[in-house]
Amino acid sequence: MLLKPTPKQIKKILYYLGRIIIIFGFLSLLPLLVSVIFRETEPAFDFIIGSGVCFIFGFILVRVFKTDEELNWIEGMLLVSLSWIVAMFLASIPLFLSRHYHSYLDACFEAMSGLATTGLTLIIDLEHLSFAHNFWRHLLMFIGGQGIVIVALSFLVRGSSGAFKMYVGEARGEKILPNVISTSRFIWTVSFVYLCLGTIILGIVGIAEGLKPLRSFFHSLCIFMAGFDTGGFSLHSQNIIYYHSILIEIITISFMILGAINFKLHYSLWTGNFKEIFKNIETKTFFFTVLISFFIVIFGLAQRCFYPNLVIYFRRGFYQLISAHTGTGFTTLYSMKGWPILSILGLIVAMGLGGGSCSTTGGIKVFRIGIIFKGLFQDIKRILLPESAVFSEKFHHTQKLILEDTQIRVCLQITLFYIILYFIGAVVGVAFGYPFLESLFESTSASANVGLSCGITQPQMPALLKIIYIIQMCVGRLEFISIFSILGLLWAILKGR
Amino acid sequence: MKKIIFFILIFFAFILKNVNAQNLVSSSTLIEKAEEFDGKAVVYRGEIIGEMMCRKNGCWLNVNDGNLSLGIWIPKELNFSLRYAGGYKIEGDRIEIEGIFHYSCVEHLGEMDIHANKIRLIKEGRLLEEKVDIKKINSAIIIWGFLCIILISSKLKRA
């Protein structure tokens, strides 16, 4: 029997939502610091307004719906999805005020693209955007990559069973440490350490490549946030081409790969267990899928003799592939137009697969691909071996685990959902008159939170398609369950008792 | 005689201008028809954005023609110096570049670029005055004022 949500449940959700909004308000004060450093007056007002709106909503919700009760599963899930939607509307206020977007919908698109670490953009005249707004775009990726609710878990919510529900709701099924709060804090510690190291390294390289020191460190900070969180925004419309530097490309490749690694694997590395890299099912699958998709991309390019020499094939092909596979969206191409169909298909496959689970990437995730293939091999073995033979398939994921049928079923389900999601966007794109391959490319890019574009995502694109992509980005990032809970809630309101 | 020379000069100036105009290409044309323009002499105009990044044998500039930006390689011999590069509150120098377009430059490991042979300043850039919209100031005051009222009232309620 479907039950309508009770006022008590709604009160709990709104109270915790208020707390998350307050944290978001504090985060939107950070670009103010940037506007002070670079002496930007008008952008400062955009963030004063934006953070003020967050605090008003947050404080009102916290005061009106004050409660000490904990969240249950469905409430946790609902809170997560609501937080993401509300965060999108609030984050887009300063962006819209910058006057670099045609409409508020475009600013919302940009905010969701940032939070979901997609990287598709509808900005106009990025070259003249203020430092503060640019920092905000990249900070959104850093917040969204780690998870909006992870922020709240780290600083606000007490270590409770409710916390775990919110953690799972943000598409992180694995606990790294026994306590979910410690897990959240570990994720933030890892991210901050890498942020500092990455910014320093890229900053120094930037200076060596001709950037001015202050600008170089600002660029490196933003590029790190977009790279490690597999976002793909950049400070200039040329994306990574702006720097004309192979060294910066190599460093950003390492950022992207770092971001695509499961935080659980990061923990193993941090605790000195380096062998885990070679044993883990995710790294093994990632290696194979990169190899196969790279072969497809290069084969397609080589068929058309696209580039003059092998080094250029590798430079162009490998960068786009890693960017696609890790779901980042950095590019060293001006346009995908002209790329052979086979290479584009290779990129679509790579985008669809994504990186590690419990990482900042989107897409199906290589863990699930690994499990599905293990399951397939298990079935083949079953056919080949005598009926009386008893065996169990094992895999390594920080420890040796036995493959279970339910695990395979769940992985297949999520994979199927993703494939449906990719095709829904493609069909809508085709309905608006775009070619199928390009629609599929853009739809996969949005759903798997990649950000590579073959030209459909533009301010002039139909509003409905923008809304579809916003939904795809959000659904892709949260991995369905939280979104299903919202649909369930709506259904319960309509049909429940 | 003077009149004839004057008209001849005007005629040549007109031809030269048209020769340039014929080669003048936009960034989108170059990107879309990259293979067609590969290795050809082009004229490209636009605003310098970001900054000049100097390397061993020359410098990189990114020039935006209002649609997209393209990388321009400036050899050291040209001795080009930048006045303003476009950014927030800055209108960059508008320049015209005559050079060779490369679809996938071997010298720069596959960069799509223009190797400049000649650069001409069309319009010097400038710093733009930043005017804060009064509506924004008023909105900020109202929002934060309202926020203060909420905080004070809740404190009073608690007390």
Interface residues (C-beta under 8 A of the other chain):
Chain A: F38 E40 T41 E42 P43 F45 D46 I48 I49 G52 V53 F55 I56 F59 I60 R63 L97 E127 H128 L129 S130 F131 E209 G210 L211 K212 R215 H236 S237 Q238 I241 Y242 Y243 H244 I246 F306 Y307 P308 N309 V311 I312 R315 R316 Y334 S335 K337 G338
Chain B: I31 E32 A34 E35 E47 I49 G50 E51 M52 M53 C54 R55 C59 W60 N62 N64 L68 S69 L70 G71 G86 G87 Y88 K89 I90 S104 V106 H108 L109 G110 E111 M112 D113 E130 K131 V132 D133 K136 I137 S139 A140 I143 W144 F146 L147 I150 L151 S154
